[in-house]
Amino acid sequence: MMTLYTYTLSTPKEGFYNITSQLNEAVAKSGIVSGCAIVFCPHTTAGITINENSDPDVVYDMMMGLREAYPDRQAFRHVEGNSAAHLKASALGAGVTVIIENSRPLLGTWQAVYLCEFDPPRNRKFYVKAVGV
């Protein structure tokens, strides 16, 4: 059994947007008891990651670290001027896989799934594909 869910998200500023509730909703709707869920972002200047959801300073520190690791540079040649956003998105990746067990995503106590926006403002789309075994 496989089901695909499409979600949209408005991202007014650069940052991490918690999409764990959409993952939980997709898994619940799918009826899958055991399997996996793939969360995928079809954009080149946004990514998907799993990280801490308890202390907002973690997300702040991650954004600060990404800005320092991938600063905007005048030497970039991409005409749209968002090369730093492409670098950040590539570093994080376009998707994650989460185990489904007992009809729930198997995330750690402090974990959340985030859509990471690096080229705002945008209207983003992301997919959740739930696969049963």
Contacts in CASP RR format, 6 or more apart in sequence:
PFRMAT RR
TARGET T0000
AUTHOR 0000-0000-0000
METHOD contacts of the structure
MODEL  1
MMTLYTYTLSTPKEGFYNITSQLNEAVAKSGIVSGCAIVFCPHTTAGITI
NENSDPDVVYDMMMGLREAYPDRQAFRHVEGNSAAHLKASALGAGVTVII
ENSRPLLGTWQAVYLCEFDPPRNRKFYVKAVGV
1 30 0 8 1.000
1 31 0 8 1.000
1 32 0 8 1.000
1 131 0 8 1.000
1 132 0 8 1.000
2 129 0 8 1.000
2 130 0 8 1.000
2 131 0 8 1.000
2 132 0 8 1.000
3 26 0 8 1.000
3 29 0 8 1.000
3 30 0 8 1.000
3 32 0 8 1.000
3 129 0 8 1.000
3 130 0 8 1.000
4 127 0 8 1.000
4 128 0 8 1.000
4 129 0 8 1.000
5 22 0 8 1.000
5 25 0 8 1.000
5 26 0 8 1.000
5 29 0 8 1.000
5 30 0 8 1.000
5 127 0 8 1.000
5 128 0 8 1.000
5 129 0 8 1.000
5 130 0 8 1.000
6 125 0 8 1.000
6 126 0 8 1.000
6 127 0 8 1.000
7 19 0 8 1.000
7 22 0 8 1.000
7 125 0 8 1.000
7 126 0 8 1.000
7 127 0 8 1.000
7 128 0 8 1.000
8 123 0 8 1.000
8 124 0 8 1.000
8 125 0 8 1.000
9 17 0 8 1.000
9 19 0 8 1.000
9 115 0 8 1.000
9 123 0 8 1.000
9 124 0 8 1.000
9 125 0 8 1.000
9 126 0 8 1.000
10 121 0 8 1.000
10 122 0 8 1.000
10 123 0 8 1.000
10 124 0 8 1.000
11 17 0 8 1.000
11 46 0 8 1.000
11 115 0 8 1.000
11 117 0 8 1.000
11 120 0 8 1.000
11 121 0 8 1.000
11 122 0 8 1.000
11 123 0 8 1.000
11 124 0 8 1.000
12 120 0 8 1.000
12 121 0 8 1.000
13 117 0 8 1.000
13 120 0 8 1.000
13 121 0 8 1.000
14 63 0 8 1.000
14 117 0 8 1.000
14 118 0 8 1.000
14 119 0 8 1.000
14 120 0 8 1.000
15 59 0 8 1.000
15 63 0 8 1.000
15 116 0 8 1.000
15 117 0 8 1.000
15 118 0 8 1.000
15 120 0 8 1.000
16 49 0 8 1.000
16 51 0 8 1.000
16 59 0 8 1.000
16 62 0 8 1.000
16 63 0 8 1.000
16 114 0 8 1.000
16 115 0 8 1.000
16 116 0 8 1.000
16 117 0 8 1.000
17 114 0 8 1.000
17 115 0 8 1.000
17 116 0 8 1.000
17 117 0 8 1.000
18 53 0 8 1.000
18 112 0 8 1.000
18 113 0 8 1.000
18 114 0 8 1.000
19 39 0 8 1.000
19 48 0 8 1.000
19 113 0 8 1.000
19 114 0 8 1.000
19 115 0 8 1.000
19 126 0 8 1.000
20 53 0 8 1.000
20 105 0 8 1.000
20 107 0 8 1.000
20 112 0 8 1.000
20 113 0 8 1.000
22 126 0 8 1.000
22 128 0 8 1.000
23 37 0 8 1.000
23 39 0 8 1.000
23 98 0 8 1.000
23 105 0 8 1.000
23 113 0 8 1.000
23 128 0 8 1.000
24 104 0 8 1.000
24 105 0 8 1.000
26 37 0 8 1.000
26 128 0 8 1.000
26 130 0 8 1.000
27 37 0 8 1.000
27 100 0 8 1.000
27 103 0 8 1.000
27 104 0 8 1.000
27 105 0 8 1.000
27 128 0 8 1.000
27 130 0 8 1.000
28 103 0 8 1.000
30 37 0 8 1.000
30 130 0 8 1.000
30 132 0 8 1.000
31 103 0 8 1.000
31 130 0 8 1.000
32 100 0 8 1.000
32 103 0 8 1.000
32 130 0 8 1.000
32 131 0 8 1.000
32 132 0 8 1.000
33 100 0 8 1.000
33 101 0 8 1.000
33 102 0 8 1.000
33 103 0 8 1.000
33 132 0 8 1.000
34 100 0 8 1.000
34 101 0 8 1.000
34 102 0 8 1.000
34 132 0 8 1.000
34 133 0 8 1.000
35 99 0 8 1.000
35 100 0 8 1.000
35 101 0 8 1.000
35 130 0 8 1.000
35 131 0 8 1.000
35 132 0 8 1.000
35 133 0 8 1.000
36 97 0 8 1.000
36 98 0 8 1.000
36 99 0 8 1.000
36 100 0 8 1.000
36 130 0 8 1.000
36 131 0 8 1.000
36 132 0 8 1.000
36 133 0 8 1.000
37 97 0 8 1.000
37 98 0 8 1.000
37 100 0 8 1.000
37 105 0 8 1.000
37 128 0 8 1.000
37 129 0 8 1.000
37 130 0 8 1.000
37 131 0 8 1.000
38 95 0 8 1.000
38 96 0 8 1.000
38 97 0 8 1.000
38 98 0 8 1.000
38 127 0 8 1.000
38 128 0 8 1.000
38 129 0 8 1.000
38 131 0 8 1.000
39 48 0 8 1.000
39 95 0 8 1.000
39 96 0 8 1.000
39 97 0 8 1.000
39 98 0 8 1.000
39 113 0 8 1.000
39 126 0 8 1.000
39 127 0 8 1.000
39 128 0 8 1.000
40 48 0 8 1.000
40 94 0 8 1.000
40 95 0 8 1.000
40 126 0 8 1.000
40 127 0 8 1.000
40 128 0 8 1.000
40 129 0 8 1.000
41 47 0 8 1.000
41 48 0 8 1.000
41 94 0 8 1.000
41 95 0 8 1.000
41 115 0 8 1.000
41 124 0 8 1.000
41 125 0 8 1.000
41 126 0 8 1.000
41 127 0 8 1.000
42 94 0 8 1.000
42 125 0 8 1.000
42 126 0 8 1.000
42 127 0 8 1.000
43 89 0 8 1.000
43 94 0 8 1.000
43 122 0 8 1.000
43 124 0 8 1.000
43 125 0 8 1.000
44 86 0 8 1.000
44 89 0 8 1.000
45 82 0 8 1.000
45 85 0 8 1.000
45 86 0 8 1.000
45 88 0 8 1.000
45 89 0 8 1.000
45 118 0 8 1.000
45 119 0 8 1.000
45 122 0 8 1.000
46 89 0 8 1.000
46 115 0 8 1.000
46 116 0 8 1.000
46 117 0 8 1.000
46 118 0 8 1.000
46 119 0 8 1.000
46 122 0 8 1.000
46 124 0 8 1.000
47 89 0 8 1.000
47 92 0 8 1.000
47 93 0 8 1.000
47 94 0 8 1.000
47 95 0 8 1.000
47 115 0 8 1.000
47 116 0 8 1.000
47 118 0 8 1.000
48 92 0 8 1.000
48 93 0 8 1.000
48 94 0 8 1.000
48 95 0 8 1.000
48 96 0 8 1.000
48 113 0 8 1.000
48 114 0 8 1.000
48 115 0 8 1.000
48 116 0 8 1.000
48 126 0 8 1.000
49 92 0 8 1.000
49 93 0 8 1.000
49 96 0 8 1.000
49 113 0 8 1.000
49 114 0 8 1.000
49 116 0 8 1.000
50 96 0 8 1.000
50 98 0 8 1.000
50 107 0 8 1.000
50 111 0 8 1.000
50 112 0 8 1.000
50 113 0 8 1.000
50 114 0 8 1.000
51 58 0 8 1.000
51 59 0 8 1.000
51 62 0 8 1.000
51 111 0 8 1.000
51 112 0 8 1.000
51 114 0 8 1.000
52 58 0 8 1.000
52 59 0 8 1.000
52 110 0 8 1.000
52 111 0 8 1.000
52 112 0 8 1.000
53 110 0 8 1.000
53 111 0 8 1.000
53 112 0 8 1.000
54 110 0 8 1.000
59 114 0 8 1.000
66 88 0 8 1.000
66 91 0 8 1.000
66 92 0 8 1.000
66 118 0 8 1.000
67 84 0 8 1.000
69 91 0 8 1.000
70 84 0 8 1.000
70 87 0 8 1.000
70 88 0 8 1.000
70 91 0 8 1.000
71 84 0 8 1.000
72 81 0 8 1.000
72 83 0 8 1.000
72 84 0 8 1.000
73 83 0 8 1.000
73 84 0 8 1.000
76 83 0 8 1.000
76 84 0 8 1.000
77 83 0 8 1.000
78 86 0 8 1.000
82 118 0 8 1.000
82 119 0 8 1.000
84 118 0 8 1.000
85 118 0 8 1.000
85 119 0 8 1.000
86 118 0 8 1.000
88 116 0 8 1.000
88 118 0 8 1.000
89 116 0 8 1.000
89 118 0 8 1.000
92 116 0 8 1.000
96 113 0 8 1.000
98 105 0 8 1.000
98 106 0 8 1.000
98 107 0 8 1.000
98 113 0 8 1.000
99 105 0 8 1.000
99 106 0 8 1.000
100 106 0 8 1.000
100 130 0 8 1.000
100 132 0 8 1.000
107 113 0 8 1.000
115 124 0 8 1.000
115 126 0 8 1.000
117 124 0 8 1.000
END
